[in-house]
């Protein structure tokens, strides 16, 4: 058996890795000769098993992997029936000196077609019918493989499109957040304090709202931390609170857990049994922290969903950066 035949055999037995299997399927979908070679090798292995000609190691691999598929077990029954019929044809020609017991079932079938004996007409017709059924089965299986590969490619393209749209939406949200921050800074710079007359009585205490630094994040899956530049949260000297908003694309769980931790450091915040709030922009979580909790550096906001059985499943991991000015 050549190295190429061994690779095809490992493919038939399900012993290749997923990348190797995908490359092989792409090649024989595009090359009819490669597909013909694969089907011919499969037929020879099935015929060898039906006739007891496989080595013990090959027979063990065949029974453990190939026969685990019900469709392939039906294929084996077909091969055994065809081999038995061809054995009958070969036996009927012993008297004419045409014994071909050492040949494969395919070679013996071709030899029986070349004999031209009218006494074997019915047997040959039955063999042709069985071979036609086998060819039709191979064709339908090849078409099924092509449809599955096409469906997988379409699904991958759809996932990539959704990911691009999510990135564009996140970029738009970040740009809007920066515009609002710039407008707020401009308004602060233009506001001048006005003198107030001294009241006859001590003025009541007025508590100014604390300065808040806000950042909007989009839950984009557990692989979200791997792509794109992280958004930046700017904390100034007068900032007292930090407001993080995590928007959900899908709300599939009854409650959630939020965990905020620094990259390479410890946990900053953790809270479970949370439910998102719903607004015009959809479901989201709002997390408010003292600004002193966050030092300059990179952080990950992890969201986990609670299953009905009480287990936590990863929903998203959002990476952002903190800068202090």
ABEGO torsion letter per residue (X at the ends): XBAAAAAAAAAAAGABBAAAAAAAAAAAAABAAAAAAAAAAAAAAAAAAAAGABBAAAAAAAAAAAAABAAAAAAAAAAAAAAAAAAAAAAAAAAAGABAAABBAAAAAAAAAAAGBAAAAAAAAAAAAAAAAAAAAAAAAAAAAAAAAAAAAAAAAAAAAAAAAAAAAAAAAAAAAAAAAAAAAAAAAABBBBBBBBBABBBBBBBBBBBBBBBBBBBAEAAAAABEBBBBBBBBAABABBBBBBBBABBABABBBBBBBBBGBBBABBBBGBBBBBBAAEBBBBBBBBAAABBBEBBBBBBBBBBAAGBBBBABBBBBBBBBX
